[in-house]
Amino acid sequence: MNALKSSFQSFVSRLRKNQNLRGFKFKDLPLPLIFFLISLFLVYPYFVVNLADINPFDESAYINGGRMLLDKGAWPEYGGNPLVDVFYAITYLPFRNSPYWLIYSCELGRFLLFTLLWVSTYRVAKELERYAPPLVTMGIVLVTPVALEMLRFPSDPLFAGLAALSFWQLLSFYHTGVEKHLAFSSLFMGLAALARNDGLFSFIVLAGLTFFLSIRSRRLWVRSALVSLPFLGLVGGYILFHGVSTGDFSLGTMHRTYENFEVGQLIVYNAPGNISSITEARLEARRVFGTQAENHSSVFAAILRNPHVYLQRVVAVVTHLPEILLQAYGIRFMVVVFLLAVRGGIELLIRKKYGLILLFALWPAHLLTGMVITLYREGHLLFHFYIVFILASIGITALLANLRNRKEVLIWSILLGLVILAGLVGNKLAIYYGAVVFLVAYWLILVFRDRLGEINAIPATALFILLFAGLVIRGNLPSPTLQRFGAREEGVIYLARHLAPDSIVASASPGPVWMAKMVYLGLGRMDIPRDEGSESFIAWMRKENVRAVYVDQILYNDNPAMWELLKPQIGKSLERVYSGYQGDVQVLLVKGSP
């Protein structure tokens, strides 16, 4: 550690003096960058994908949004998270003429988003290095899969990374009082709000925290302007631009929120499973709350129609939140990481850093809006993972500083012992396994603390023991892989080569259709005549000008009722023109379509 620290200092010194770097070696790299490169080496297969590895809905929709923006100038309304489309327009540009453009754009996008999460987390950790070394925080990021889990929903990491940069600037203002940091915080939050609508509520939190930090200042109004104008300029500017260019000044947020409210019915509705569970949940929500048109896209109007069912949803989501949180942060990590985060919070209390505690506590407050629509994905709870990890790093640092405190050693040994026991009793072996490995690592540090020659070697040794323990707990790293394309991609290439551009293709998921640069018609749509027989279904597809149907496992598994309507027409109204994976992937032409 000392050698690496010395090398890092030498590297920075040479950069500052603009000296010749021809003799540069890998060991001269800064440690955070080394951690990042190690992480890339461990998880790079996640950035080498085929069509089956791409989220066929959210991720594919945003990637295709980038294509539509670049090729057709189709700017989404504000509620459609326009910054994500801009991001994927950039990743689409180098692969514009490739038949595998969607796959390559996804790979580049995942890498850039992964990098954004690392950089933004490091900037926040660096700002708080007086409480814990940034390397400890980045070590936690290195050994946990959190940053990877977010990438299948691209608006999540883009929002999280930009919100983290906003938080970094707010912390800089908190520590220095330099007001320009408020303007930068507002700027990053404006970009975050263009990546996800959550940024609107996060801005309210940012403005409130700025008011709290400035309430005794004579420059309250100046600071209020600094924290407001960049955000309003970005968000308001985009809304104005979209309205002038399209004639539509609506935000689209109410419509989008109401659709999510309908999907939130999943928390209490056990769908029969004949069609997509999301479609069935939305149909059930319309039955108990009324339609979106009847409620004028107002979630609150819908709730007032049936408060009893809504209360059931609230109780259910509160009950399930711990389980969702457990899955979001990883069942092997969550309990230990959150215990360490609590220890970090206690350390800040001991140091009387009440203002900092308030910033940590209120920054994620916008997540409470999820209670209105009773819909939480794992990714929602990861928006502010950097806060949890930094608090945990403060907790680890405090533990290492108190290795000779027998009372604290006893308390932590008992706590971890209780977690181990709970894991055994509750048959949560992943929790048991994680707690055992961390307890062993903790005691290894305790045993060897007196055998180290230099006191400075204690934190270095402790860090590497904990990193090793974390990698052991993590496990399940992706296997090295080479990119291989198969039947799914071949079916897409068939569509692209044999159908006219922008032909309408029906499918259970849009990803393959968009990769062929066709127009998607979803077989989970609400207006499909499911109960009128296969001939009526074919007649409906002809009326919708459907040229072909792309069949894959998503149709078989998620929409079996649709597959049952299609099967009798194969060889009659449907012509099978491609089949792969022993029929798991098929392309069916609709006879009689224009």
C-alpha positions in Angstrom: 0.0 0.0 0.0 2.8 2.4 0.9 4.6 1.6 -2.3 1.4 2.2 -4.3 0.7 5.4 -2.5 4.2 6.6 -3.2 3.9 5.7 -6.9 0.6 7.6 -7.0 2.1 10.7 -5.6 5.0 10.4 -8.0 2.6 10.0 -10.9 0.6 13.1 -9.9 3.8 15.1 -9.4 5.0 14.2 -12.9 1.7 15.2 -14.4 1.8 18.5 -12.7 5.3 19.2 -14.0 4.4 17.9 -17.4 7.4 15.6 -17.5 8.0 12.9 -20.0 5.9 9.8 -19.2 7.6 7.4 -21.5 8.6 5.3 -18.6 5.1 5.0 -17.2 4.2 1.6 -15.8 0.9 0.1 -14.6 1.9 0.5 -10.9 2.0 4.3 -11.6 -1.7 4.4 -12.0 -3.9 5.9 -9.2 -5.4 3.2 -7.0 -9.0 4.1 -7.8 -8.3 3.6 -11.5 -6.6 0.3 -10.7 -9.7 -0.8 -8.8 -11.9 0.3 -11.8 -9.7 -1.7 -14.2 -9.8 -4.8 -12.0 -13.6 -4.4 -11.9 -13.7 -4.2 -15.6 -11.6 -7.3 -15.9 -13.9 -9.2 -13.6 -17.2 -8.3 -15.2 -16.3 -7.5 -18.8 -18.5 -10.4 -20.1 -21.5 -8.3 -19.0 -20.5 -5.9 -21.8 -20.3 -8.6 -24.4 -23.9 -9.4 -25.2 -26.3 -10.9 -27.7 -29.9 -10.2 -28.2 -31.1 -12.5 -25.4 -29.0 -10.6 -22.9 -30.6 -7.2 -23.6 -33.7 -6.2 -21.7 -36.2 -6.5 -24.5 -38.4 -3.7 -23.1 -36.9 -0.8 -21.2 -33.3 -1.1 -22.4 -34.3 -1.8 -26.0 -36.8 1.0 -25.9 -34.2 3.6 -24.9 -31.7 2.3 -27.4 -34.3 2.5 -30.2 -35.2 5.9 -29.0 -31.7 7.0 -29.7 -32.0 5.6 -33.2 -35.3 7.3 -33.8 -33.8 10.6 -32.6 -30.8 10.4 -34.9 -32.5 8.9 -37.9 -36.0 10.6 -37.8 -35.5 13.5 -35.4 -38.2 12.1 -33.1 -37.7 14.0 -29.8 -39.6 12.4 -26.9 -41.8 14.5 -24.6 -40.3 15.3 -21.2 -42.0 12.4 -19.5 -40.2 10.1 -21.9 -36.8 10.8 -20.3 -35.2 12.6 -23.3 -31.6 12.6 -22.0 -31.5 8.8 -22.3 -32.5 9.0 -25.9 -29.8 11.6 -26.5 -27.3 9.3 -24.8 -28.2 6.3 -27.0 -28.2 8.5 -30.1 -24.5 9.0 -29.4 -23.9 5.3 -28.9 -25.9 4.4 -32.0 -23.9 6.8 -34.3 -20.7 4.6 -34.7 -22.9 1.5 -35.5 -25.6 3.2 -37.6 -25.0 1.0 -40.7 -24.5 -2.4 -38.9 -27.3 -4.9 -38.8 -26.3 -5.6 -35.2 -26.5 -1.9 -34.2 -28.8 -2.5 -31.2 -26.4 -5.0 -29.7 -23.3 -2.8 -30.2 -25.1 0.3 -29.0 -26.1 -1.6 -25.9 -22.5 -2.7 -25.2 -21.1 0.8 -25.5 -23.9 2.2 -23.5 -23.4 -0.3 -20.6 -19.7 0.5 -20.5 -20.3 4.2 -20.4 -23.0 4.0 -17.7 -20.9 1.7 -15.6 -18.1 4.2 -15.9 -20.4 7.0 -14.9 -21.4 5.2 -11.8 -17.8 4.6 -10.8 -16.7 8.2 -11.5 -19.7 9.8 -9.7 -19.4 7.5 -6.7 -15.7 8.3 -6.4 -16.3 12.0 -6.6 -18.7 11.8 -3.7 -16.4 9.6 -1.7 -13.5 11.9 -2.4 -15.4 14.8 -1.0 -15.9 12.8 2.2 -12.4 11.5 2.5 -12.0 13.3 5.9 -14.3 10.6 7.3 -13.2 7.6 5.3 -10.6 6.9 2.5 -12.3 6.9 -0.9 -10.6 3.6 -1.7 -12.7 1.9 1.0 -15.9 3.0 -0.8 -14.6 2.0 -4.2 -13.6 -1.3 -2.7 -17.2 -1.9 -1.7 -18.3 -1.0 -5.2 -15.7 -3.4 -6.6 -16.9 -6.4 -4.6 -20.6 -5.9 -5.0 -22.7 -6.4 -8.2 -24.9 -3.4 -7.6 -23.5 -1.3 -10.5 -24.1 -4.1 -12.9 -27.7 -4.8 -11.8 -28.8 -1.3 -12.7 -27.6 -1.4 -16.3 -30.6 -3.3 -17.8 -32.8 -0.2 -17.0 -30.6 2.5 -18.5 -32.5 5.5 -17.1 -31.7 4.2 -13.6 -27.8 4.4 -13.8 -27.9 7.6 -15.8 -30.2 9.3 -13.2 -28.2 7.8 -10.3 -24.8 8.9 -11.7 -26.0 12.5 -12.4 -27.8 12.7 -9.1 -24.6 11.6 -7.4 -22.6 14.3 -9.2 -25.3 16.8 -8.0 -24.8 15.5 -4.4 -21.1 15.8 -4.7 -21.4 19.5 -5.6 -23.9 20.0 -2.7 -21.4 18.5 -0.3 -18.7 20.7 -1.7 -20.9 23.7 -0.9 -21.6 22.3 2.5 -17.8 22.0 3.3 -16.5 25.1 1.6 -19.4 27.6 1.4 -18.3 28.4 -2.2 -21.6 29.2 -4.0 -20.6 28.1 -7.5 -21.1 24.6 -6.3 -24.8 25.2 -5.9 -25.0 26.2 -9.6 -23.2 23.0 -10.6 -25.4 20.9 -8.3 -28.4 22.4 -10.0 -27.0 21.7 -13.4 -26.4 18.1 -12.7 -29.8 17.7 -11.1 -31.3 19.3 -14.3 -29.6 16.6 -16.4 -30.8 13.9 -13.9 -34.3 15.2 -14.3 -34.0 14.8 -18.0 -32.9 11.2 -17.5 -35.8 10.3 -15.1 -38.8 12.2 -13.9 -37.6 11.4 -10.3 -35.3 14.4 -10.8 -38.3 16.8 -10.4 -38.8 15.6 -6.8 -35.1 15.3 -6.2 -34.8 19.0 -7.2 -37.3 19.9 -4.5 -35.1 18.0 -2.0 -32.0 19.9 -3.3 -33.8 23.3 -3.0 -35.0 22.4 0.5 -31.5 21.4 1.7 -30.0 24.5 0.1 -32.6 26.7 2.0 -31.7 24.8 5.2 -28.0 25.4 4.8 -28.5 29.0 3.9 -31.3 30.1 6.2 -29.0 32.2 8.3 -27.1 33.7 5.4 -27.7 37.2 4.0 -27.3 35.7 0.6 -30.3 33.4 0.8 -31.9 34.8 -2.3 -28.7 34.6 -4.3 -28.2 31.0 -3.3 -31.8 30.2 -4.1 -31.3 31.6 -7.6 -28.1 29.7 -8.1 -29.7 26.4 -7.2 -32.8 27.1 -9.3 -31.9 28.7 -12.5 -29.7 26.1 -14.1 -32.2 23.4 -13.3 -35.2 25.4 -14.6 -33.1 26.5 -17.7 -32.4 22.8 -18.6 -35.8 21.3 -17.9 -37.9 24.3 -18.9 -35.7 24.8 -22.0 -36.3 21.3 -23.2 -40.1 21.5 -22.6 -40.2 24.7 -24.6 -38.0 23.3 -27.3 -40.2 20.2 -27.6 -43.4 22.2 -27.5 -42.2 24.6 -30.2 -40.9 21.9 -32.5 -43.9 19.5 -32.1 -46.8 21.8 -31.1 -47.3 19.7 -28.0 -46.4 21.4 -24.7 -47.6 18.6 -22.5 -45.1 17.0 -20.1 -46.4 13.5 -20.4 -45.6 12.9 -16.7 -49.3 12.4 -15.6 -49.9 9.8 -18.4 -46.7 7.9 -17.6 -47.3 8.0 -13.8 -50.8 6.7 -14.3 -49.6 3.8 -16.4 -47.1 2.9 -13.6 -50.0 3.2 -11.1 -51.8 0.6 -13.1 -48.8 -1.7 -13.1 -48.5 -1.2 -9.4 -51.6 -3.4 -9.0 -49.2 -6.4 -9.4 -48.3 -6.0 -5.7 -51.8 -7.5 -4.7 -53.0 -9.2 -7.9 -52.1 -12.8 -8.6 -52.5 -12.9 -12.4 -53.8 -16.2 -13.9 -50.9 -16.3 -16.3 -52.6 -16.6 -19.6 -51.2 -13.3 -20.9 -48.5 -10.9 -19.7 -48.7 -10.4 -16.0 -48.3 -6.6 -16.5 -51.2 -6.5 -19.0 -53.4 -8.5 -16.6 -52.5 -6.2 -13.7 -53.4 -3.2 -15.7 -56.7 -4.7 -16.7 -57.5 -5.5 -13.0 -56.5 -1.9 -12.1 -59.0 -0.6 -14.6 -61.7 -2.8 -13.1 -61.2 -1.6 -9.5 -60.1 2.0 -10.1 -61.6 2.9 -13.5 -59.9 3.8 -16.7 -57.3 6.4 -17.2 -59.7 8.4 -19.3 -62.4 8.2 -16.6 -59.9 9.5 -14.0 -58.4 12.1 -16.4 -54.9 10.6 -15.9 -55.1 11.5 -12.2 -53.8 8.9 -9.8 -55.4 10.6 -6.8 -58.8 10.5 -8.6 -58.3 6.8 -9.1 -57.4 6.2 -5.5 -60.6 8.0 -4.3 -62.7 5.6 -6.4 -61.5 2.6 -4.3 -59.4 3.6 -1.3 -59.9 0.2 0.3 -58.0 -1.7 -2.5 -55.4 1.1 -2.6 -54.8 0.7 1.2 -54.2 -3.1 0.5 -51.6 -2.1 -2.0 -49.9 0.2 0.4 -49.8 -2.4 3.1 -48.5 -5.0 0.6 -45.7 -2.7 -0.7 -44.5 -1.8 2.8 -44.5 -5.5 3.7 -42.5 -6.4 0.6 -40.0 -3.5 0.7 -37.4 -5.3 2.9 -37.4 -8.2 0.5 -37.0 -5.9 -2.5 -34.2 -4.1 -0.7 -32.5 -7.5 0.1 -32.6 -8.5 -3.5 -31.5 -5.0 -4.7 -28.3 -4.9 -2.7 -27.6 -8.6 -2.9 -28.7 -11.0 -0.2 -25.1 -11.9 0.6 -24.1 -8.3 1.2 -27.1 -6.3 2.3 -27.2 -7.2 6.0 -23.5 -6.6 6.6 -23.3 -3.5 4.5 -26.3 -1.9 6.2 -24.9 -2.8 9.6 -21.7 -1.0 8.6 -23.8 1.9 7.3 -25.5 2.2 10.6 -22.1 2.2 12.3 -21.0 5.0 9.9 -24.1 7.0 10.9 -23.2 6.5 14.6 -19.7 7.7 13.9 -21.0 10.9 12.3 -23.3 11.4 15.4 -20.2 10.9 17.6 -18.4 13.6 15.7 -21.6 15.9 15.9 -21.9 16.2 12.1 -25.6 16.8 12.2 -25.8 18.8 9.0 -24.1 16.0 7.1 -26.4 13.4 8.6 -29.3 15.5 7.4 -28.0 15.6 3.9 -27.5 11.8 3.9 -31.0 11.2 5.3 -33.0 13.5 3.1 -31.2 13.1 -0.2 -33.1 9.9 -1.1 -36.5 11.3 0.2 -37.9 11.4 -3.4 -38.2 7.6 -3.2 -41.3 8.1 -1.0 -43.2 9.1 -4.2 -43.1 5.4 -5.1 -45.6 4.8 -2.3 -48.2 6.8 -4.3 -48.2 4.3 -7.2 -47.1 1.4 -4.9 -44.4 0.4 -7.4 -40.8 -0.3 -6.5 -38.3 -2.1 -8.7 -35.0 -3.1 -7.3 -33.3 -0.4 -9.4 -35.4 2.3 -7.6 -33.8 1.3 -4.3 -30.3 1.5 -5.8 -30.6 5.1 -7.0 -28.6 6.3 -4.0 -26.4 3.2 -3.4 -23.4 5.5 -3.1 -24.8 7.0 0.2 -25.2 3.5 1.7 -21.7 2.5 0.6 -20.0 5.7 1.8 -21.7 5.3 5.2 -20.6 1.7 5.2 -17.0 2.8 4.4 -17.2 5.3 7.3 -18.3 2.4 9.5 -15.5 0.2 8.3 -13.0 3.0 9.0 -14.4 3.4 12.5 -14.1 -0.3 13.1 -10.4 -0.3 12.0 -9.7 2.7 14.2 -11.2 0.8 17.2 -9.5 -2.5 16.9 -8.3 -2.3 20.5 -11.7 -1.4 21.8 -12.8 -4.7 23.3 -16.3 -3.5 23.9 -16.8 -2.7 20.2 -15.1 -5.9 19.1 -17.5 -7.8 21.4 -20.6 -5.9 20.1 -19.7 -6.6 16.4 -18.9 -10.2 17.1 -22.3 -10.7 18.8 -24.1 -8.8 16.0 -22.5 -10.9 13.3 -23.1 -14.0 15.3 -26.9 -13.1 15.5 -27.0 -12.5 11.8 -25.3 -15.9 11.2 -27.9 -17.6 13.5 -30.8 -15.8 11.8 -29.5 -17.0 8.5 -29.4 -20.6 9.7 -32.8 -20.4 11.4 -34.5 -18.6 8.5 -32.8 -20.9 5.9 -31.2 -17.8 4.4 -27.9 -19.4 3.6 -26.7 -16.5 1.5 -27.0 -14.2 4.5 -25.3 -16.8 6.7 -22.5 -17.3 4.2 -21.8 -13.5 3.8 -21.9 -12.9 7.6 -19.5 -15.9 8.3 -16.9 -14.7 5.7 -17.0 -11.1 7.0 -16.7 -12.3 10.6 -13.7 -14.4 9.7 -12.1 -11.4 7.9 -12.8 -9.2 10.9 -11.1 -11.6 13.3 -8.1 -12.1 10.9 -7.6 -8.4 11.1 -7.8 -8.5 14.9 -5.4 -11.4 15.2 -2.7 -10.0 13.0 -2.9 -6.3 14.0 0.0 -6.7 16.5 2.2 -8.7 14.1 2.4 -6.0 11.5 5.7 -4.1 11.5 4.3 -0.7 10.8 1.1 0.9 12.1 0.5 2.3 8.6 0.3 -1.3 7.3 -2.8 -2.0 9.5 -5.4 -0.2 7.3 -3.8 -1.5 4.1 -3.8 -5.1 5.3 -7.3 -4.7 6.6 -8.5 -3.2 3.3 -7.1 -6.1 1.3 -8.5 -8.7 3.7 -11.9 -7.1 3.4 -11.7 -6.9 -0.4 -10.8 -10.6 -0.5 -13.7 -11.4 1.8 -16.0 -9.4 -0.4 -14.9 -11.1 -3.6 -15.5 -14.5 -1.9 -18.9 -13.4 -0.7 -19.8 -12.1 -4.1 -19.0 -15.2 -6.1 -20.9 -15.9 -9.4 -18.7 -13.7 -11.5 -19.6 -14.0 -15.2 -17.5 -16.4 -17.2 -15.2 -15.1 -19.9 -17.0 -15.1 -23.2 -16.7 -14.3 -26.9 -19.6 -12.7 -28.8 -21.7 -15.3 -30.6 -24.9 -14.6 -32.5 -27.5 -17.3 -33.0 -31.1 -17.9 -34.1 -32.5 -14.8 -32.4 -30.2 -12.6 -34.4 -30.7 -14.6 -37.6 -34.5 -14.1 -37.3 -33.9 -10.4 -37.0 -31.6 -10.4 -40.0 -34.3 -12.2 -42.0 -36.8 -9.5 -41.2 -34.4 -6.8 -42.2 -33.5 -8.4 -45.5 -36.9 -9.5 -46.7 -39.4 -6.9 -45.4 -39.7 -3.3 -46.6 -38.3 -0.7 -44.2 -40.6 0.2 -41.3 -42.9 -2.7 -41.9 -45.2 -3.5 -38.9 -44.1 -6.7 -37.1 -45.9 -8.2 -34.2 -44.0 -9.7 -31.3 -44.2 -10.3 -27.6 -41.3 -7.9 -27.0 -40.0 -5.0 -29.1 -36.2 -5.6 -29.0 -35.9 -7.9 -32.0 -38.4 -5.8 -34.1 -36.5 -2.6 -33.4 -33.1 -4.2 -34.2 -34.6 -5.0 -37.6 -35.6 -1.3 -37.8 -39.2 -2.3 -38.2 -42.4 -0.9 -36.5 -43.3 -2.8 -33.3 -46.8 -4.0 -32.6 -47.0 -5.6 -29.1 -48.8 -8.8 -28.6 -49.5 -7.7 -25.0 -51.7 -4.8 -26.2 -54.9 -4.1 -24.4 -57.1 -4.0 -27.5 -56.2 -7.4 -29.0 -59.3 -9.6 -29.5 -58.1 -12.5 -27.3 -61.5 -14.2 -26.8 -62.8 -14.2 -30.4 -60.7 -17.1 -31.9 -57.7 -17.3 -34.1 -59.4 -16.3 -37.3 -60.6 -13.0 -35.7 -57.1 -12.5 -34.3 -55.6 -12.9 -37.8 -58.2 -10.5 -39.2 -57.3 -8.0 -36.6 -53.6 -8.2 -37.5 -54.4 -7.7 -41.2 -56.5 -4.6 -40.2 -53.4 -3.3 -38.3 -51.3 -3.9 -41.4 -49.1 -6.5 -39.6 -46.6 -7.9 -42.1 -45.0 -10.6 -39.9 -44.8 -12.1 -36.5 -41.5 -12.6 -34.6 -41.9 -15.6 -32.2 -39.5 -16.3 -29.3 -39.5 -17.6 -25.8 -41.0 -14.5 -24.4 -44.2 -15.2 -26.4 -44.3 -18.8 -25.3 -43.6 -18.0 -21.6 -45.3 -14.7 -21.0 -48.1 -14.7 -23.5 -49.1 -18.3 -24.0 -52.6 -17.3 -24.9 -51.3 -15.3 -27.9 -49.3 -18.3 -29.0 -52.4 -20.5 -28.9 -54.1 -18.1 -31.2 -51.2 -18.2 -33.7 -50.5 -21.9 -33.8 -53.6 -23.0 -35.7 -53.0 -20.5 -38.4 -49.4 -21.6 -39.3 -49.6 -23.1 -42.8 -52.9 -21.3 -43.4 -52.9 -17.5 -42.8 -49.4 -17.6 -41.5 -46.3 -18.8 -43.5 -43.3 -19.9 -41.5 -40.3 -18.5 -43.3 -37.6 -18.9 -40.6 -37.1 -21.3 -37.8 -34.2 -21.7 -35.4 -33.4 -23.3 -32.0 -35.7 -26.2 -32.9 -38.6 -23.8 -33.4 -38.0 -21.7 -30.4 -37.4 -18.7 -32.7 -39.7 -18.3 -35.7 -40.6 -15.7 -38.3 -44.2 -15.9 -39.6 -45.4 -13.9 -42.6 -49.1 -12.8 -42.4 -50.7 -13.7 -45.7 -53.0 -11.1 -47.2 -51.3 -8.2 -45.5 -50.4 -5.2 -47.7 
